[in-house]
Amino acid sequence: MRLHLYRVEGGYFVCPADAPVPASHAAELTGRAPDMRFLSRDTAGRQFIEEHMRTNGAVVMDERVADIMLAGYPDWIGRTF
């Protein structure tokens, strides 16, 4: 699953790359490029992330949870934000 990650107040908002940004964050993210693009299959939290995409359409993670879910993903490890 292709995903977009955006920095938001309080953490990170992750949503599917192939769908519009969910209404809950559309106003805040309209016109913004994602801070990171990634594939769920390349993350430690693949099952958690994909389940949230299917049931909720998106997920908001704080720094601690994002570190666990994205562990080992090169762009997360080397991020500059």
C-alpha positions in Angstrom: 0.0 0.0 0.0 1.4 3.4 -1.0 1.2 5.9 1.8 1.8 9.6 2.5 3.1 10.9 5.8 2.5 14.5 6.9 3.9 16.3 9.9 1.0 17.7 11.9 0.6 19.2 15.3 1.2 16.4 17.8 2.7 13.9 15.5 2.3 12.4 12.0 -0.7 11.9 9.8 -0.5 8.9 7.5 -3.0 8.3 4.7 -3.2 6.3 1.4 -1.4 8.0 -1.5 -4.1 6.9 -4.0 -7.0 8.6 -2.3 -7.9 12.1 -1.3 -6.8 13.4 2.1 -9.5 12.5 4.6 -11.9 15.3 5.5 -10.5 15.4 9.1 -7.2 16.9 7.8 -8.1 18.2 4.3 -8.1 21.9 5.3 -4.8 21.6 7.0 -3.1 19.6 4.3 -4.6 21.0 1.1 -1.7 22.2 -1.2 1.0 20.6 0.9 3.3 17.9 -0.4 3.8 14.9 1.8 6.8 15.0 4.1 7.5 11.3 3.2 6.2 8.8 0.8 6.5 5.1 1.6 5.2 1.6 1.1 3.5 -0.1 4.0 5.2 -3.4 3.1 8.6 -1.8 4.0 7.7 -0.9 7.6 7.8 -2.8 10.8 4.2 -1.8 11.5 2.7 -3.0 8.2 -0.2 -4.9 9.7 -1.2 -2.1 12.1 -0.9 0.6 9.4 -2.8 -1.3 6.7 -5.6 -2.3 9.2 -6.0 1.4 10.1 -6.2 2.4 6.5 -8.9 -0.1 5.8 -11.0 0.7 8.9 -10.3 4.4 9.5 -8.8 5.7 6.2 -5.9 7.2 8.0 -3.9 7.2 11.2 -2.3 9.8 13.4 0.9 8.7 15.3 3.0 10.5 17.9 6.8 10.3 17.6 7.1 7.3 19.8 4.6 5.2 17.9 5.9 6.4 14.5 9.4 5.3 15.6 8.1 1.8 16.2 5.8 1.5 13.2 8.4 2.9 10.7 11.4 1.2 12.3 14.0 0.1 9.7 12.5 2.2 6.9 15.5 4.1 5.3 13.6 7.4 4.7 12.4 7.4 8.3 15.8 6.7 9.7 17.4 9.4 7.6 14.6 12.0 7.8 15.5 15.7 8.1 12.2 16.9 9.7 
